[in-house]
Structure formats: structure tokens, C-alpha cells
Amino acid sequence: MTSATRQPGTPAAAIRPRLIATDLDGTLLHDDKSVSPRTVAALAAAEQAGIEVFFVTGRPARWMDVVSDHVHGHGLAICGNGAAVVDLGAGPGAHRFTKVRELARGNALDAVRLLRQAAPGTVFAVEQTYGFHQEPAYPRLHMEVPGHRLPAEELLAPDGPTAAQPVLKILAHHATLDPDAFLTLARLAVGERATVTRSSPSALLELSGPGVSKASTLALCCAERGISHEEVVAFGDMPNDIEMLTWAGQSYAMGNAHPDAVAAASGRTAANTEDGVAIVIERLLDQHG
């Protein structure tokens, strides 16, 4: 398997990029979830210069309509923090999964049990390829109607109502814990049974399969294209971007980024509301032609 750890080599700034990997919320998108005209133009210019653009997000595939008009030739996006590679080329609502890295139900059930013990009051939701389900007490954090409202143990049962589709990730919410403290606690409790991260400003955690991250799936996609980590430029703002920012040859934390994302990146750009991604792409295109 391709390593998702940055290796020493030629200074990245001297290498012409072949792929741009960008997070969406808090990074490429403005706070109103729009893509600015300047950013649209920068993405198109990168593609025209032969640089692939990959959207790499914690969003599920069904939330990708906001950028489906900007995927250009390849049409691919990495969703669910690396749990799926999705072809958006057919347009809104017609996406196709080309790669799925599921969270085994046994691991998910273990994680639920351990988090209930470590952080009483935690409530859960389950994200699948084509469905979303939640516990009755899980708050309405997402603008959609869940398919089932049942305890997580029933949702994740091998013979339960969601058994026909793979689990991409589970979501864990706590009403009172500090978000970073909840993340640390959960990682200690869950151990290697799942990858635990977060992208929300609230105490909402995202649990994927062991070893599944934006970085590891991006590394797989790059290996399939013969693209090295040194030829990748990445953008992000939250803890779920850290591995990708660390892996890419050049990486930029947004001006609004979490401190841990800033520490992981090799550079920094302006905030999402100031078109920070477009600023860097324009500079790269000027530098490398």
C-alpha cells in the first residue's frame, strides 16, 4: 500500500505540481457554501494547465452537488474522509462509487461500546454509501431526514435494517464536552479499531475504518496515476486534514484553520472567505507556467 507519510526529497516548491487536493468546507467554499468566481476560474486554469484537481472532503457523496460543476474531466472526488472515491461526472444525484473503504461493523460496534463507557451521553449516527441513520437522541445536525432512528447497536447489527450497504463512518456527538478533549478521549478509548477525527467546530467526531484517512485514500489515487506526494499540493483547515497536509509535498492551512492543521502544513494562505486556495493556485500557475 502506498505510504501516506511525507518522505524527504527534492524541495517541493521546485517541483511542478500534477495534482491539487483541496478540502471543501472552511477551505475552498465560502461560509455560505458557495464557490467564488475567482476560485472557479483558478480551478479551471489548473485543469487547463494539466493539473488534476481532487476535492477531498468529509462530506458524503450526496452533499457534493455544490462542486459537481467544477470536477472537470476526471469527475472524481474523495468523500467521507477517505472512505469513498466517487465519480461525480454524471451530474448531481447520479454519482457512482469507484472505491469504498468501509468500517467493519464489528469495529463500529466496539467503538460505540467503548465511547459510551468513556464519554457517557455520546449519541451516534451511521453514514453509509447511500443512506444516513441516527439514534433518536442524535441532534439534527444535518439537513436531511434519516432513514432509520434506532440505537446504534441495532443500526450496526450484521442482520439489522442497514445490513445491505457498507458503513463508511459513524458519527459521535456529545452535548457538553470540549471538541478537542472529546477527540483525544475517543482516540484513547477506541485505539486501533477505527480512525477518529473531527471537522466540525462542535463536539462531533467522525470514525472511519482503521488506516482510512483523506491522506491514505489520496495516496492510493495518486499511485494509480503515477503521481508522487511531492507533486501534490493540498489545502485544509481542520483536524481531519492533518494527515493530508503532512503527506503532500506542498500544503497550505487556511487563515481560519485549526492550530493543529496550521502546524501540519508547510505553508499558510488566506482564509476561505478570502479565496485562499485560489491565491495559491494563481501563484503556482505563474511560477510553473
C-alpha positions in Angstrom: 0.0 0.0 0.0 1.2 3.5 -0.8 2.5 5.3 2.2 0.6 8.3 3.5 3.7 9.7 5.2 5.7 12.5 3.6 9.2 11.4 2.6 12.3 13.6 2.2 13.2 14.6 -1.3 13.6 17.5 -3.7 12.2 20.8 -2.2 8.6 20.7 -3.2 8.4 24.3 -4.3 10.8 23.4 -7.2 8.6 20.6 -8.5 5.7 21.3 -10.9 2.5 20.1 -9.3 0.5 17.5 -11.0 -2.5 17.3 -8.6 -4.2 19.8 -6.3 -6.1 18.2 -3.4 -8.5 20.5 -1.5 -10.9 20.2 1.3 -14.3 21.9 0.9 -15.9 23.3 4.0 -13.8 26.0 5.6 -11.3 25.7 2.8 -12.5 26.0 -0.8 -16.1 27.0 0.0 -17.1 30.4 1.4 -19.1 30.3 4.6 -22.3 30.4 2.6 -21.1 27.1 0.9 -20.6 28.9 -2.4 -17.6 28.7 -4.8 -16.4 32.2 -5.7 -15.9 33.2 -9.3 -12.2 33.7 -8.6 -11.9 30.2 -7.3 -13.9 28.7 -10.2 -11.5 30.4 -12.6 -8.4 29.2 -10.7 -9.7 25.6 -10.7 -10.4 25.7 -14.4 -7.0 27.3 -15.1 -5.3 24.5 -13.2 -7.1 21.8 -15.1 -6.3 23.5 -18.4 -2.6 23.5 -17.4 -2.8 19.8 -16.9 -3.0 19.8 -13.1 -5.8 17.5 -11.8 -8.0 18.9 -9.0 -9.4 16.5 -6.4 -12.0 17.5 -3.9 -11.1 15.7 -0.7 -13.8 16.1 1.9 -15.5 14.7 4.9 -18.9 15.2 3.2 -20.9 12.3 1.9 -21.3 11.9 -1.8 -24.9 13.2 -1.8 -23.6 16.5 -0.5 -21.3 17.1 -3.4 -23.7 19.0 -5.7 -22.2 22.2 -4.5 -19.0 21.4 -6.5 -20.2 18.9 -9.1 -20.0 21.5 -11.8 -16.3 22.0 -11.1 -14.8 18.4 -11.3 -13.8 18.9 -15.0 -12.5 15.9 -16.9 -11.9 13.1 -14.4 -15.0 13.7 -12.3 -13.6 12.1 -9.2 -13.8 13.2 -5.5 -12.7 11.6 -2.3 -15.6 11.7 0.2 -16.2 10.6 3.8 -12.7 11.4 5.0 -11.3 8.9 2.6 -13.9 6.2 2.9 -15.0 6.5 -0.7 -13.9 7.7 -4.1 -16.9 8.9 -6.1 -17.3 9.7 -9.8 -19.4 12.9 -9.9 -19.1 13.2 -13.7 -22.7 12.1 -14.4 -24.0 15.2 -12.6 -26.0 15.9 -9.4 -27.6 12.8 -7.9 -26.0 10.4 -10.3 -22.7 9.7 -8.5 -21.0 6.3 -8.7 -18.7 4.8 -6.1 -15.4 3.7 -7.6 -13.7 2.8 -4.3 -15.2 2.0 -0.9 -13.1 1.6 2.3 -15.7 0.5 4.8 -15.7 0.4 8.5 -16.3 -3.2 9.6 -19.5 -3.5 11.7 -17.6 -5.3 14.4 -15.2 -2.5 14.7 -18.0 0.1 14.7 -19.9 -1.8 17.4 -16.7 -1.9 19.5 -16.2 1.8 19.1 -19.8 2.6 20.1 -19.4 0.5 23.2 -16.1 2.0 24.2 -17.2 5.5 23.6 -20.4 5.0 25.7 -18.2 3.9 28.5 -15.6 6.6 28.1 -18.0 9.5 27.5 -21.5 8.8 28.8 -24.1 10.8 26.9 -22.5 10.2 23.5 -25.0 9.7 20.7 -24.4 8.2 17.3 -25.3 8.3 13.6 -24.3 5.9 10.8 -23.2 7.1 7.4 -23.5 4.5 4.5 -22.9 4.7 0.8 -26.5 5.7 0.0 -28.0 6.3 3.5 -27.9 8.1 6.8 -29.3 6.8 10.0 -29.2 8.0 13.6 -30.1 7.4 17.2 -33.3 9.1 18.4 -31.3 11.4 20.7 -28.8 12.4 18.0 -29.4 16.1 17.2 -30.4 17.3 13.8 -27.0 18.4 12.7 -27.6 17.6 9.0 -30.2 18.9 6.6 -31.7 15.5 5.8 -34.2 13.0 7.1 -32.6 9.8 8.5 -33.6 6.5 7.0 -33.9 4.9 10.5 -34.0 6.2 14.1 -32.7 3.4 16.2 -30.0 2.7 18.8 -26.5 2.4 17.1 -26.3 -1.2 18.2 -29.4 -2.0 16.1 -28.3 0.1 13.2 -24.9 -1.7 13.1 -26.1 -5.2 13.7 -25.0 -7.6 11.0 -28.6 -8.6 10.4 -30.1 -5.1 11.1 -32.0 -2.8 8.9 -28.9 -1.2 7.3 -27.1 -4.5 6.6 -27.4 -4.3 2.8 -24.9 -1.4 2.5 -21.3 -0.9 3.8 -20.7 1.5 6.6 -18.5 4.4 5.6 -18.2 6.1 9.0 -20.0 6.6 12.3 -20.6 10.0 13.8 -20.4 10.5 17.6 -21.8 13.7 19.2 -21.5 14.9 22.8 -23.5 17.9 24.0 -21.1 19.3 26.6 -17.5 18.1 26.0 -14.8 20.3 24.5 -14.3 19.2 20.9 -10.6 18.7 21.1 -10.9 17.0 24.5 -13.5 14.7 23.1 -11.2 13.8 20.2 -8.3 12.9 22.5 -10.6 10.9 24.8 -12.1 9.0 21.8 -8.8 8.2 20.2 -7.5 6.7 23.5 -10.7 4.7 24.0 -11.1 3.4 20.5 -7.5 2.6 19.8 -6.8 0.9 16.5 -10.4 -0.2 15.9 -11.1 2.9 13.9 -9.6 6.2 12.7 -11.1 9.0 14.8 -11.1 12.6 13.6 -13.2 15.7 13.5 -14.1 18.5 11.1 -16.9 20.3 13.0 -16.5 23.2 15.5 -18.8 21.2 17.8 -18.0 18.0 19.7 -18.8 15.9 16.7 -16.4 13.1 15.9 -16.1 11.0 12.7 -15.0 7.4 12.9 -13.7 5.5 9.8 -12.0 2.2 9.2 -8.5 1.6 10.6 -6.0 3.4 8.4 -8.7 5.2 6.4 -8.0 9.0 6.1 -8.0 11.6 3.4 -4.3 11.1 3.1 -4.3 7.3 2.7 -7.0 7.3 0.0 -5.4 10.3 -1.8 -2.1 8.3 -1.8 -3.9 5.4 -3.4 -5.4 7.6 -6.1 -2.1 9.2 -6.8 -0.3 5.9 -7.0 -2.8 4.8 -9.6 -1.9 7.9 -11.7 1.9 7.6 -11.1 1.9 10.9 -9.1 4.3 11.2 -6.2 3.5 13.0 -3.0 6.0 15.7 -4.0 3.8 16.5 -7.0 0.7 17.2 -4.8 -0.4 20.5 -3.3 -3.0 20.2 -0.5 -5.3 22.6 1.3 -7.2 22.2 4.5 -8.4 23.7 7.8 -9.4 21.1 10.3 -8.0 18.0 12.2 -9.4 15.7 9.5 -7.0 17.4 7.1 -3.8 16.9 9.1 -2.6 13.7 7.5 -3.2 15.0 4.0 -1.4 18.3 4.8 1.5 16.3 6.3 1.7 13.9 3.3 1.6 16.4 0.4 4.8 17.9 -1.0 3.3 21.3 -0.6 0.4 22.0 1.8 -1.4 25.1 3.0 -3.5 25.7 6.0 -6.2 28.3 5.6 -6.1 31.6 7.5 -9.1 30.3 9.5 -7.5 26.9 10.2 -7.4 24.9 13.4 -4.0 25.3 15.1 -3.1 21.6 14.6 -3.8 22.0 10.8 -1.5 25.0 10.8 1.2 23.1 12.5 0.9 20.2 10.0 1.0 22.3 6.8 4.2 23.5 5.1 2.6 26.9 4.4 -0.3 29.1 5.1 -2.7 31.0 2.9 -5.6 33.4 3.4 -8.9 32.4 4.9 -11.6 30.6 2.9 -13.7 33.8 2.8 -10.7 35.5 1.1 -10.2 32.9 -1.7 -7.0 31.5 -0.1 -7.0 28.4 -2.3 -7.3 30.5 -5.5 -4.5 32.8 -4.3 -2.0 29.8 -4.1 -3.2 28.2 -7.4 -2.7 31.5 -9.2 0.8 31.8 -7.8 1.7 28.2 -8.7 0.5 28.7 -12.3 2.6 31.9 -12.6 5.6 30.1 -11.2 5.4 26.9 -13.2 3.6 28.0 -16.3 
